[in-house]
Amino acid sequence: MSGWRHHIVRRESPKLPYASGEAPLPGPEGWVMLAPSTELRPGDVVTRRLMGEDVVIYRTRAGRVRVVRPYCPHLGAHLGCGGKVEGENIVCPFHHFAFGPDGDIARLGPGYTGKLPRDGLTVLPSEEVNDGIFAWIGTPRAKVPWRIPSLLDARGSRPRFTVLDLHTHPQEVFENIVDVGHVRALHGYTDAEHARPPVSEGHTYSVPLRFVRPFPPFGNLRGETEVTMYGLGFIHARSCVPEIGLEITVMLAPRLIEAWRIHLSVGVSVLLAPQTRPFNRLPQSFLRAIATAATPLNLRAVAADLYGDVPVWNTKVYASPPRLAAGDGPIGAYRHWARQFYPADRSGPDS
């Protein structure tokens, strides 16, 4: 028996269904969150991956945020690798050409003379809202057709964020909101249902949820969540638990970094309802301090809920058409709404 070798067969990992890069859904148009606002101080330059390409974000000394394509039009240097901010300009690390907030060349590098070249940086439409930095991705347009409104309650805590690295697609993440069947089965809610039918209006899709979930050692908590999707790049969900005077705002912002792989930013803000006992006897500044201290704990709880979805997202295929059953929720109607965010000249999803 000495000639025999014992081989241990370890558990094999499931294959990632779209690891080859071929994906059934293209990248959607719309607003995409690139980073939380707190990650970019005045003078900072940051690179982010977006749909297989780099973009560079910088904050001017006056505090304005700009998002540009990364390569200097002069000789192709990457502005995210050594580029720096001088006043309101970003300066190329190679020849020190400076570009203004509009992307035009503001000045040439040392030793250069003559007229300024016409070609500047490609500037992407960007906005800073809900404590996040967003860029518009899609077919070039003279004007961005819609915007994400400011949704945070000033009485609540400033959002805290974490990021999940997932092998999935923004449409698949958002589909979980209408898929109430998985909320009961996977997340252990004793009850979850749509309080009213979802409503789609242009680029928004609103879903009111009513839920009951175990909350040891306090028993079951009943609450309602009003969820609104803004395209396929941003979800705002406001949950109210009247029994304990708690309001939690959850923001989900998937960024497609390459085919079928996203970075999902998860943000949480907490508000202690000032009209609820015993909070109605406390000053607002004290309530906000308590909410701020409670925000990291609530962020961990929200992330823990999402972790249950991660192995499913990472290994599932996009079922098209789906074989739906009673109790699934309006998945077909949701997919029909999502079609509008795919360019007309590219093959979009079917329902």
Backbone torsions as a table, in degrees:
resi	resn	phi	psi	omega
1	MET	NA	-8.7	-176.8
2	SER	-67.3	-21.2	-179.9
3	GLY	-79.5	-9.7	-178.3
4	TRP	-86.4	140.4	173.5
5	ARG	-113.1	137.0	-179.7
6	HIS	-92.2	125.2	178.8
7	HIS	-109.2	129.2	177.2
8	ILE	-95.1	122.4	177.6
9	VAL	-92.2	111.4	179.3
10	ARG	-83.2	162.0	-178.6
11	ARG	-62.6	132.0	179.6
12	GLU	-85.2	140.3	-179.9
13	SER	-82.3	142.6	175.8
14	PRO	-61.8	147.9	179.6
15	LYS	-75.8	139.8	172.3
16	LEU	-72.8	120.8	-169.0
17	PRO	-64.1	-29.1	-177.2
18	TYR	-120.8	35.9	-179.2
19	ALA	-66.2	-21.5	-179.4
20	SER	-73.0	-11.1	-178.4
21	GLY	98.3	-13.3	176.5
22	GLU	-84.9	118.5	-175.0
23	ALA	-124.6	147.8	-177.8
24	PRO	-77.4	-12.9	178.8
25	LEU	-122.9	134.1	176.9
26	PRO	-80.4	-179.6	176.1
27	GLY	-75.0	133.2	-178.9
28	PRO	-82.2	153.6	171.0
29	GLU	-79.7	158.6	174.7
30	GLY	133.2	-168.5	179.3
31	TRP	-83.2	134.2	-179.6
32	VAL	-126.7	130.3	177.6
33	MET	-80.3	124.0	-179.1
34	LEU	-94.2	-31.7	-177.3
35	ALA	-168.4	152.1	168.3
36	PRO	-64.3	150.4	-179.8
37	SER	-58.3	-34.5	-176.1
38	THR	-67.5	-15.0	-179.0
39	GLU	-80.9	-8.1	-175.1
40	LEU	-127.5	102.6	174.6
41	ARG	-87.6	163.6	176.2
42	PRO	-54.3	129.6	-178.8
43	GLY	94.3	-8.8	-178.5
44	ASP	-80.0	147.2	175.1
45	VAL	-128.2	124.8	-173.5
46	VAL	-131.6	141.4	175.2
47	THR	-104.8	137.4	174.8
48	ARG	-131.0	148.1	177.4
49	ARG	-91.3	134.8	-177.1
50	LEU	-148.3	112.5	177.8
51	MET	52.9	46.0	175.1
52	GLY	82.4	3.6	179.7
53	GLU	-133.5	161.0	175.6
54	ASP	-87.5	147.6	163.8
55	VAL	-128.8	153.4	-179.7
56	VAL	-116.0	130.6	177.1
57	ILE	-111.1	137.3	173.3
58	TYR	-143.0	153.1	176.7
59	ARG	-114.5	124.8	-179.3
60	THR	-70.0	168.6	-179.6
61	ARG	-64.4	-24.8	176.5
62	ALA	-83.2	-3.9	175.8
63	GLY	100.3	0.0	179.8
64	ARG	-78.3	142.2	179.0
65	VAL	-100.9	137.2	174.7
66	ARG	-131.5	146.8	177.2
67	VAL	-124.0	126.2	-176.0
68	VAL	-134.2	157.7	167.8
69	ARG	-66.8	147.6	-160.5
70	PRO	-78.9	-17.7	-166.0
71	TYR	-99.9	130.9	176.8
72	CYS	-63.5	131.0	-178.3
73	PRO	-70.6	-11.0	-178.5
74	HIS	-70.4	-68.2	178.6
75	LEU	-136.9	21.2	166.1
76	GLY	86.3	13.5	179.1
77	ALA	-66.2	146.7	178.9
78	HIS	-83.8	118.4	-175.6
79	LEU	-68.7	-20.4	179.1
80	GLY	-80.7	-7.7	-179.6
81	CYS	-111.6	78.2	178.5
82	GLY	102.1	-6.3	175.7
83	GLY	-65.1	149.4	-178.5
84	LYS	-137.8	161.9	-179.4
85	VAL	-100.8	130.0	173.0
86	GLU	-123.8	108.4	-176.1
87	GLY	63.2	-116.0	179.3
88	GLU	-102.4	4.7	-176.0
89	ASN	-107.7	153.3	167.7
90	ILE	-105.6	136.8	-171.8
91	VAL	-113.2	128.8	179.7
92	CYS	-66.5	137.8	-178.5
93	PRO	-74.1	-14.5	-171.9
94	PHE	-85.8	-59.8	-177.6
95	HIS	-118.5	4.5	175.9
96	HIS	64.4	31.8	167.6
97	PHE	-69.3	141.5	-179.0
98	ALA	-110.9	139.2	-179.0
99	PHE	-122.4	134.0	-179.1
100	GLY	-79.0	176.1	-178.6
101	PRO	-59.8	-22.9	178.1
102	ASP	-86.7	-0.7	179.7
103	GLY	93.1	-14.3	-179.2
104	ASP	-73.1	153.9	177.7
105	ILE	-70.4	124.4	-179.5
106	ALA	-91.0	-33.9	175.8
107	ARG	-162.1	157.7	176.6
108	LEU	-85.1	169.3	179.0
109	GLY	-76.7	172.4	-179.2
110	PRO	-60.9	135.2	179.1
111	GLY	89.5	-8.4	179.6
112	TYR	-92.7	142.6	178.1
113	THR	-133.4	171.5	177.2
114	GLY	98.7	-171.2	-177.7
115	LYS	-71.6	151.7	176.0
116	LEU	-74.7	137.1	175.4
117	PRO	-61.2	154.1	-179.8
118	ARG	-76.3	-36.6	-173.0
119	ASP	-70.1	129.3	177.0
120	GLY	-120.3	-162.2	178.5
121	LEU	-80.9	151.4	171.9
122	THR	-84.9	114.9	-177.7
123	VAL	-99.2	128.1	176.8
124	LEU	-90.3	141.8	173.3
125	PRO	-56.6	132.4	-178.0
126	SER	-141.7	154.6	176.7
127	GLU	-146.7	153.6	175.1
128	GLU	-116.2	111.8	-175.4
129	VAL	-150.2	148.3	179.3
130	ASN	54.6	36.9	178.4
131	ASP	63.4	25.6	177.1
132	GLY	-132.4	156.5	176.4
133	ILE	-104.4	120.2	-173.9
134	PHE	-117.8	149.0	173.0
135	ALA	-126.8	146.1	176.3
136	TRP	-87.9	126.1	-179.7
137	ILE	-119.5	129.2	176.7
138	GLY	155.0	-165.7	-179.7
139	THR	-59.5	130.9	-179.7
140	PRO	-57.3	133.2	179.8
141	ARG	-136.0	153.7	178.5
142	ALA	-63.7	-38.6	178.8
143	LYS	-135.1	142.5	175.9
144	VAL	-66.7	129.4	-171.0
145	PRO	-73.2	-21.3	179.0
146	TRP	-157.6	163.5	-177.4
147	ARG	-134.4	159.0	174.7
148	ILE	-87.3	124.6	-178.6
149	PRO	-75.5	164.6	173.6
150	SER	-76.5	122.1	-169.4
151	LEU	-121.2	-8.1	-176.1
152	LEU	-78.7	140.8	176.2
153	ASP	-84.7	122.6	-176.7
154	ALA	-62.7	-19.1	178.9
155	ARG	-78.0	-17.1	-178.0
156	GLY	-87.3	179.0	179.9
157	SER	-74.9	157.6	172.7
158	ARG	-69.7	137.5	-175.1
159	PRO	-61.6	145.8	168.5
160	ARG	-111.5	143.1	-173.6
161	PHE	-123.1	150.5	165.2
162	THR	-136.1	164.8	-176.0
163	VAL	-129.1	132.3	175.9
164	LEU	-107.9	135.6	176.9
165	ASP	-97.2	114.0	-170.6
166	LEU	-130.5	149.4	172.7
167	HIS	-99.4	85.6	179.9
168	THR	-162.5	-161.5	-174.6
169	HIS	-136.1	150.0	179.6
170	PRO	-53.9	-39.4	-179.6
171	GLN	-62.9	-36.9	179.6
172	GLU	-67.8	-38.9	178.8
173	VAL	-64.1	-46.4	-177.3
174	PHE	-69.5	-25.9	179.3
175	GLU	-62.4	-26.4	178.4
176	ASN	-59.4	-26.8	-178.2
177	ILE	-67.3	-39.6	-179.5
178	VAL	-86.4	-16.3	-179.3
179	ASP	-84.2	77.7	-176.4
180	VAL	-69.8	-21.7	179.1
181	GLY	-60.3	-39.2	-178.4
182	HIS	-73.2	-24.5	178.5
183	VAL	-63.3	-40.9	178.2
184	ARG	-74.3	-44.3	-173.2
185	ALA	-74.4	-46.5	-172.2
186	LEU	-89.9	-36.2	-172.5
187	HIS	-100.9	-1.5	172.1
188	GLY	77.0	16.7	175.3
189	TYR	-69.8	136.2	178.3
190	THR	-74.8	-21.5	175.5
191	ASP	-155.4	141.7	175.9
192	ALA	-156.8	127.5	-178.8
193	GLU	-154.2	162.0	173.5
194	HIS	-79.5	122.4	179.0
195	ALA	-65.0	-33.5	175.6
196	ARG	-143.9	163.0	176.2
197	PRO	-61.6	143.5	176.2
198	PRO	-58.7	152.3	-179.3
199	VAL	-124.2	126.5	175.8
200	SER	-110.4	130.2	177.1
201	GLU	-135.8	100.0	-179.5
202	GLY	60.0	-118.6	-176.0
203	HIS	-85.0	-0.8	-179.1
204	THR	-110.0	149.6	177.6
205	TYR	-139.7	114.8	-174.5
206	SER	-109.3	134.6	-176.2
207	VAL	-132.8	112.2	174.4
208	PRO	-89.1	125.9	-178.2
209	LEU	-115.6	140.9	172.5
210	ARG	-117.5	133.4	-173.3
211	PHE	-142.2	157.9	169.8
212	VAL	-132.8	127.1	-179.1
213	ARG	-139.3	147.6	176.3
214	PRO	-63.8	139.0	179.0
215	PHE	-140.9	72.8	-177.7
216	PRO	-61.0	143.1	-0.2
217	PRO	-93.4	20.1	-172.9
218	PHE	-93.8	4.6	-179.1
219	GLY	86.3	-144.9	-179.3
220	ASN	-94.6	137.9	175.3
221	LEU	-108.0	135.0	176.3
222	ARG	-105.9	137.9	-179.5
223	GLY	-157.0	173.7	177.0
224	GLU	-131.8	144.5	178.8
225	THR	-127.7	128.1	174.2
226	GLU	-104.1	113.0	-175.8
227	VAL	-109.7	131.7	174.8
228	THR	-129.0	128.7	175.1
229	MET	-96.4	135.1	175.0
230	TYR	-113.1	93.3	-170.2
231	GLY	64.4	-154.4	178.2
232	LEU	-107.1	26.5	-178.7
233	GLY	-122.2	-8.6	-176.1
234	PHE	-155.9	131.1	173.7
235	ILE	-120.0	133.8	171.8
236	HIS	-117.1	121.6	-179.0
237	ALA	-126.6	123.6	179.5
238	ARG	-114.6	115.3	-178.3
239	SER	-107.0	133.4	177.8
240	CYS	-117.3	129.3	174.1
241	VAL	-118.5	89.6	-172.5
242	PRO	-60.0	-29.4	-176.4
243	GLU	-59.4	-31.4	-177.9
244	ILE	-120.2	11.5	176.6
245	GLY	63.0	36.5	-174.1
246	LEU	-114.1	133.4	172.2
247	GLU	-124.0	127.4	-179.8
248	ILE	-121.8	126.7	173.8
249	THR	-102.4	125.6	177.6
250	VAL	-115.5	132.5	176.7
251	MET	-119.8	130.9	177.1
252	LEU	-119.6	128.8	-177.1
253	ALA	-138.6	96.2	179.1
254	PRO	-81.5	135.3	175.6
255	ARG	-117.6	116.3	180.0
256	LEU	-75.1	109.0	-177.4
257	ILE	-91.0	-26.0	173.6
258	GLU	-162.0	177.5	-175.9
259	ALA	-55.8	119.6	175.1
260	TRP	60.9	35.0	171.8
261	ARG	-145.0	129.3	-177.9
262	ILE	-128.9	157.4	162.3
263	HIS	-106.0	117.7	-176.8
264	LEU	-100.2	109.5	175.1
265	SER	-81.1	130.0	-179.7
266	VAL	-120.1	117.2	-179.8
267	GLY	-117.8	144.3	-178.7
268	VAL	-134.9	134.4	172.1
269	SER	-127.1	145.1	-175.7
270	VAL	-120.4	138.2	175.6
271	LEU	-131.7	126.5	172.1
272	LEU	-92.4	114.7	-172.4
273	ALA	-60.3	115.9	-174.7
274	PRO	-69.0	-14.0	-179.5
275	GLN	-89.2	-1.4	-175.2
276	THR	-102.4	135.9	174.0
277	ARG	-65.8	143.8	-4.0
278	PRO	-87.4	9.1	-173.7
279	PHE	-68.6	-23.2	-177.4
280	ASN	-69.2	-9.1	178.5
281	ARG	-98.7	-1.1	-174.6
282	LEU	-108.6	147.9	178.1
283	PRO	-66.7	149.6	-176.6
284	GLN	-60.9	-36.4	-179.8
285	SER	-63.1	-36.7	178.9
286	PHE	-70.2	-40.4	178.4
287	LEU	-62.6	-39.4	-179.9
288	ARG	-67.9	-35.6	177.7
289	ALA	-64.7	-41.5	177.7
290	ILE	-64.1	-43.9	-179.9
291	ALA	-61.9	-39.2	178.7
292	THR	-62.9	-41.8	179.2
293	ALA	-67.4	-29.8	-177.9
294	ALA	-84.5	-12.5	-174.1
295	THR	-63.6	-46.5	178.8
296	PRO	-59.1	-37.7	179.2
297	LEU	-64.5	-42.3	179.1
298	ASN	-69.8	-33.4	175.7
299	LEU	-63.6	-41.8	177.6
300	ARG	-63.4	-38.1	179.7
301	ALA	-66.2	-41.3	178.4
302	VAL	-66.0	-43.2	178.6
303	ALA	-62.9	-38.2	178.8
304	ALA	-61.8	-38.5	175.5
305	ASP	-61.3	-44.1	-178.5
306	LEU	-68.4	-31.0	-179.9
307	TYR	-58.7	-27.8	176.8
308	GLY	-64.4	-29.3	179.3
309	ASP	-82.3	-22.3	-170.2
310	VAL	-56.4	-52.8	-179.2
311	PRO	-62.9	-28.5	176.9
312	VAL	-71.7	-49.5	178.5
313	TRP	-56.9	-44.0	-174.0
314	ASN	-65.5	-24.7	-171.9
315	THR	-120.5	-5.0	-177.5
316	LYS	-81.2	156.4	171.7
317	VAL	-99.9	161.7	177.2
318	TYR	-84.1	106.4	-177.9
319	ALA	-79.1	114.1	-177.0
320	SER	-144.0	114.7	-2.1
321	PRO	-77.7	153.6	179.6
322	PRO	-76.8	151.0	174.6
323	ARG	-97.4	85.8	-170.9
324	LEU	-79.0	154.0	177.3
325	ALA	-126.7	158.1	177.2
326	ALA	-58.1	132.7	-177.8
327	GLY	101.6	-5.5	-180.0
328	ASP	-73.8	-31.5	-169.9
329	GLY	98.2	170.6	-172.6
330	PRO	-80.0	61.2	-177.0
331	ILE	-65.0	-40.0	179.5
332	GLY	-61.9	-44.4	179.1
333	ALA	-64.5	-38.5	177.8
334	TYR	-62.4	-46.3	-179.5
335	ARG	-64.0	-35.0	177.0
336	HIS	-63.4	-42.5	177.5
337	TRP	-62.2	-39.3	-175.3
338	ALA	-67.4	-20.7	-176.9
339	ARG	-57.7	-30.8	-172.6
340	GLN	-66.0	-15.4	-174.8
341	PHE	-94.5	9.6	177.2
342	TYR	-109.4	133.0	-177.5
343	PRO	-55.8	143.5	-176.2
344	ALA	-66.7	-24.5	-177.7
345	ASP	-89.9	8.1	176.8
346	ARG	-125.0	152.4	-178.0
347	SER	-71.7	119.6	179.8
348	GLY	-94.1	-178.0	-177.6
349	PRO	-77.6	158.4	170.1
350	ASP	-103.9	171.9	-172.5
351	SER	-91.7	NA	NA
